[in-house]
Amino acid sequence: MFPKVPDQHKPGKPLVPNGLGVFYALISVTYLFLLYFFDVIKPSNGASAPLTLAVCVLFGGFMGLLDDWIDLKWRYKAPLPIVAAIPLLTLASRLALRTSVSIPMLGTIAFGHLYYFLIIPLLVTIVTNTVNQLGGLNGLETVCPAIMMIGMMFVSGPNAVMLYAPLAVWLILAFFNVRGRIFVGNTGSFSIGMTLAAFAIISDLKFNLVISLVPYIVNSALILLTFFFFRTKASVSFDGKKLLSDHRRSLITLVTYRRAFTERQVVVIISLLVVVSTVVASVIQALWAA
């Protein structure tokens, strides 16, 4: 049922089903629609948080599915998440969400109307694309977002109910992805990226998300800087057992720069970096709220 692609970092490059992230999108959207139907989270001023999140996840899944089908170039797919910001703009305006961003130790920055037309689209676009860029190893594109999702659930209060089913489905996919049985594909990475961005905006956890996202931002910055300035791409060599790189053009190549690690070890190292950033974000969020 699903197209198979070679697992580049396994001996013999076995073919693995790709695009199973579609199950995450479909089950998560169904669950969010049920929350809306049963009024688990009451709508306010005609706007429903579960329904808004469902629309965002659905768009993320469609965007990723489109990329899996026709392999969109980055100059086309990078701005696509801006369209998914439209339902978030509607929700933010209807619920009169804060148009400011609180930064611990620096205070609160008020953006006014720029919050709707600049901050929300920018956050959605950056989060979705950076999450999509950190992948290529078994477990990397599933374990790290799961860590960030769990971190946000701990500090989101009643809104955490919106992520119960999405997290459960994502963890099941992660279980098989870590073992090299499946790939979630762009369908999964765009869906989960959209989930994180939309949930952070709905729950007013924008600063928390940005801090948790630091390893992703480092990865994307390395990729983009080396491409724009040197017109080169990141790559790692695989000798059948371990990964090794002779440059630092991404987070993966930074970890494996002149140091050979197995695929599993690289995933664990990067996942630990995400754990640290997520814990720091959660602690700062809790202290700031107190």
N, C-alpha and C positions, 0 to 999 in steps of 0.2 A: 504493500500500500504506500510505502514511503520510499522516496529515492534514496539510494545508498551512495555514500561518499567514502573515500579511503581515509583511514585513520593514519595520518602521516607520522605519528610518533609511536607506532607499534611495529614490531618485526613483520615483514611481509605486507604491511599496509592493508589490513583486512577491511572489507567494506562494512560500513555501519549505517543503519537507518538514520536519516536526517529529517529535521523539521518536526520532531515530536512535541515541540513547545506549543503546537496548536492545541493539545489537550489542556495545557495550562490556561490558555486564553478562553477556550470554550467552557471549561468547568468553572473558572473564576467568574466569568460573565454571568453564567447561569446562577451561581450562588449569590452574586450581587443583586441580580434581578429578584431573587427570592427575598432577600433582605428588604428590598424596596416594596415588594408585594405585601409582605407581612408587617410592614411599618416597624421593623426592628430599630431603625434609626429614623426618627420622625422627620419628614420634610419640613423645611422652613422657608417661608415666602415663595412657595412653589418650586423650590429647588431641593433635590435629594442628593445627598453625598454618595450613597451606594450607586445610584443611577449614573451620576457623573463619573465615578471611578470606573464603572462598567463600560461606558462609552469610550473612555481613554484606553482601557485595556483592549477593547475590541479594535480600536484604530491601530494600536501598537501591533496587535496580532496580524491585522491585514497588511500593514506596512512591512512587517517582517516576512510574511508569506509572499508578498510581491517581490521582495528582494531575493528570497530563496528560489523563486520561479525564474526571474529574468536577470538576476545578478546586477542590480542597479549600481551605477557608479556613485562614488561618495558625493560628488557635487550635486547629485539629484536627491539622494536619500537623506543627506545631512539636514536640510531644512524642512523635511516632511513633518517632523514632530510639531512644528509650529501650528499646523492645522489642528492637531489634537489638543492644543491649548485652548481652543474656542469654548468647549464645554466648561473648562475650569474658569475661564473669564466670566461666564454666565453665573456659575455658582458663587464665585467670589463677590460679584456685584450684588447678587440677590441676597446673600447672607451678610453683606457688608463686612466681609473679612478685613482684618487689619491690613492696611496698605503700607505697612512699615515692616522692617526687619530688625529684630533685636539681636545685637551682637554682644555677648558677654565682655565686660571690661571696656567696651567701646561705646556702649549705649544703643539707642534706637535710632535707626535712619528711616525717616518718613519719605516715601516715594510718591504719594498722592496717586494721580491717574497713571503715572508711569509704571506703577505696580502692575496694573492690568495689561498694559500694552508693551511693556519691556521686561519686567522681572519674571512674570509667569511664563511667557513664551521662551525667554532665555533659559530659565531653569529647566523647563521640559526638554528643550532641544539639547542642552549640554548633558543632562543626566542620561537621556535615552541613547545618545551617540557614544558617550564614554563607556557606558555599560556594554554596548554592542562591540566596542573596540577591544575589550579585554577578554580574550577567549583563545581558542586554538588548542587547549590542553584538556584532557578528560577531567571534568569536575570543576574547572576554573570558572566557566560561565554559569554554573549553577550554584556552587557552594558559596561563593562570595556574595551574590545578591541575597541569598537566604540569610546570611549573617546580618546584612544591613536591614532586611525586613524584620527579623526578630528584634533587633535593636530598637527600631522605631515603634514596634508594637508595645514594648515595655514602657514607653513614655507617652503613648498616644491616648491613654484613658479609654473611654467607651468606644472610640473609633476603632480600636484594635479588632473588634468583631468582624470588620470588613476584610481582614487579612487571614482569618482562620482557615478557610478552605483554600485560598490561593497559596498559603504557606504549605499546607499539607500536600497539595498536588505538586508544588515545586520541589519539595523534599523527596517525594517519590521519584520524580524525574532525575533529581540529583543522585539518588541512590544508584540508578542504572547508568547515568552519565559518568560517574566516577569510575565505574567498572568497565567503561568503554563499550557498553551495550547499545547506547543511543546517543544521538546529538539532538539538542533542542533547536539548533539552527537559529537563523535570524528571527524566525517567528517567535521563539522563546525569549531571546535576548531583548528584542524590542518590546515585547509584552511586559517582561519583568521590569525593564527600565522605565516604561511608561507607568507601571504600577507604583514604583518607588517615588517618581516625581509627582504624580497626581496625589498620592496619599500624603506626601509631605506638605503639599500646598493645602489640601483639605484639612489636615490636622494641625496646620501651622507649625510644622517641624522643618522649616526650610534650612535654618542654620544647622540643625542636627544632621540633615541629609548631606549638606555640603562638607561637613567635617568627616562624616563616614565615607564620603566619596573621594577623599584625598588620594588613596592609592590609584584609583581610576583616573583622576585628574593628572597625576604624575605620568601614568602610562600614555594617555592621550597627548599630553604636552610633548613627551619624548618622540612619539610617532609623528606628530604634525611638524615639530621643529626640524627634525632630520629630513622629512620629506620636502618641506618648503625651501630649506637652505642647501640641502645636499642632494635632493632628488633621489634618495635611497629609501629602501624599506627594511624593516626589521626582519631578521630570519635567524633561526637556530639550526645547528647541525645535529644530526641524530646518528649515533654509531650502532644502533640496535639495542642499546641499553640506557645510555644517558644523553642528556642534552647539553650542548656547549655553544657559546657564541663568542665572537671576537669583536663585538661592538656593543654599544649601549643605546639602542634606538627604541626600546620599549621596556616595560617593566619586566617582561619575561627575559629579554636579553640582558637587562641590568642584573638580574639575579644570577643568570648563567654566564656572565662575563668572565671568561678564563677560569670558570669553576664548573666542573661537570656534576650535574644532578640528574636523578631520574625524574621522569614526568611527575610522578606522585609527590616527590620532594619539592619540586617547584610549586606545585599547586598548594601544598601545605604551607610553604613559606609565604606565598602571596595571600593565602587565606588568613594567616596569622596577622599580616599587616592590616587586613580589613577588620579583623577582630579588634586590634588595638585602636584603630581609628573610630570604630563603632562604639567601643566602650568609652573612649574619651568623649565622643559626641553625647552619649547618653548621660555620663556623669555631669558634663557641663550643662546639659538641658535640665537635669534634675536639680542641680544647685541653683541655676538661674530661676527656675520655677519656684523654688523655696524662698 
